[in-house]
Amino acid sequence: MSRREDAKAERRRRIIAAARDLIKETGDTGLSMRAIAARAGVSLTTPYNLFGSKRAIVIALLEDVREFHERFSQLHRVGATDRIFQ
């Protein structure tokens, strides 16, 4: 990835994390594009440019949670005996 693409991906991650934090703290009542941008440390236009809408940010957040759940659920518990032989 180029530096520009890396920076864009980082801004997307910060916006999703900001939305997640705001939902945890205030529920959906405190979730506005202005609050998300302020929490993420980006300009107000950045979430619109990267996602288009608040709905798209929430969908990206839900996808992030779903992907985490899928990765976590695929982990297998390894017993002590199995760890010795690994």
QUISUL-V673185 format. One record per residue. RES is the residue in one small letter. PHI is phi in radians with two decimals (999 if undefined). PSI is psi in radians with two decimals (NA if undefined). NEAR is the number of other ideal C-beta (glycine too) atoms within 10 Angstrom. Layout:
BEGIN
res->RES phi->PHI psi->PSI near->NEAR
res->RES phi->PHI psi->PSI near->NEAR
END
This chain:
BEGIN
res->m phi->999 psi->2.54 near->8
res->s phi->-1.36 psi->2.92 near->7
res->r phi->-1.06 psi->-0.66 near->7
res->r phi->-1.11 psi->-0.77 near->8
res->e phi->-1.15 psi->-0.67 near->9
res->d phi->-1.08 psi->-0.77 near->10
res->a phi->-1.13 psi->-0.68 near->11
res->k phi->-1.14 psi->-0.76 near->15
res->a phi->-1.12 psi->-0.67 near->12
res->e phi->-1.14 psi->-0.73 near->10
res->r phi->-1.10 psi->-0.71 near->17
res->r phi->-1.06 psi->-0.78 near->19
res->r phi->-1.08 psi->-0.74 near->13
res->r phi->-1.13 psi->-0.66 near->18
res->i phi->-1.17 psi->-0.76 near->24
res->i phi->-1.12 psi->-0.74 near->23
res->a phi->-1.11 psi->-0.69 near->15
res->a phi->-1.11 psi->-0.74 near->22
res->a phi->-1.10 psi->-0.74 near->24
res->r phi->-1.05 psi->-0.80 near->17
res->d phi->-1.12 psi->-0.75 near->15
res->l phi->-1.12 psi->-0.70 near->20
res->i phi->-1.13 psi->-0.71 near->15
res->k phi->-1.07 psi->-0.73 near->9
res->e phi->-1.37 psi->-0.72 near->11
res->t phi->-2.15 psi->-0.03 near->12
res->g phi->1.24 psi->-2.75 near->9
res->d phi->-1.42 psi->-0.12 near->10
res->t phi->-1.21 psi->-0.53 near->8
res->g phi->-1.69 psi->0.18 near->14
res->l phi->-1.66 psi->1.74 near->17
res->s phi->-2.28 psi->2.79 near->14
res->m phi->-1.08 psi->-0.64 near->18
res->r phi->-1.11 psi->-0.78 near->9
res->a phi->-1.17 psi->-0.71 near->17
res->i phi->-1.08 psi->-0.82 near->27
res->a phi->-1.08 psi->-0.78 near->19
res->a phi->-1.09 psi->-0.78 near->14
res->r phi->-1.14 psi->-0.64 near->18
res->a phi->-1.40 psi->-0.23 near->22
res->g phi->1.30 psi->0.60 near->11
res->v phi->-2.17 psi->2.93 near->18
res->s phi->-1.24 psi->2.83 near->11
res->l phi->-1.09 psi->-0.52 near->12
res->t phi->-1.35 psi->-0.38 near->10
res->t phi->-1.06 psi->-0.83 near->19
res->p phi->-1.06 psi->-0.64 near->26
res->y phi->-1.15 psi->-0.74 near->15
res->n phi->-1.15 psi->-0.67 near->11
res->l phi->-1.50 psi->-0.53 near->17
res->f phi->-2.11 psi->-0.56 near->20
res->g phi->1.70 psi->-0.65 near->10
res->s phi->-2.78 psi->2.88 near->11
res->k phi->-1.13 psi->-0.66 near->17
res->r phi->-1.02 psi->-0.75 near->9
res->a phi->-1.13 psi->-0.61 near->13
res->i phi->-1.14 psi->-0.77 near->24
res->v phi->-1.11 psi->-0.70 near->18
res->i phi->-1.10 psi->-0.75 near->12
res->a phi->-1.09 psi->-0.67 near->17
res->l phi->-1.10 psi->-0.79 near->17
res->l phi->-1.12 psi->-0.66 near->11
res->e phi->-1.11 psi->-0.71 near->11
res->d phi->-1.07 psi->-0.77 near->16
res->v phi->-1.14 psi->-0.75 near->12
res->r phi->-1.08 psi->-0.78 near->10
res->e phi->-1.10 psi->-0.71 near->10
res->f phi->-1.06 psi->-0.81 near->10
res->h phi->-1.06 psi->-0.74 near->10
res->e phi->-1.10 psi->-0.78 near->9
res->r phi->-1.11 psi->-0.75 near->9
res->f phi->-1.16 psi->-0.70 near->8
res->s phi->-1.24 psi->-0.32 near->8
res->q phi->-1.48 psi->-0.19 near->7
res->l phi->-1.22 psi->2.41 near->7
res->h phi->-1.83 psi->2.39 near->7
res->r phi->-1.24 psi->2.32 near->5
res->v phi->-1.96 psi->2.19 near->11
res->g phi->-1.32 psi->2.94 near->8
res->a phi->-1.06 psi->-0.70 near->6
res->t phi->-1.13 psi->-0.76 near->8
res->d phi->-1.11 psi->-0.66 near->10
res->r phi->-1.11 psi->-0.62 near->8
res->i phi->-1.10 psi->-0.71 near->8
res->f phi->-1.46 psi->-0.18 near->6
res->q phi->-1.42 psi->NA near->6
END
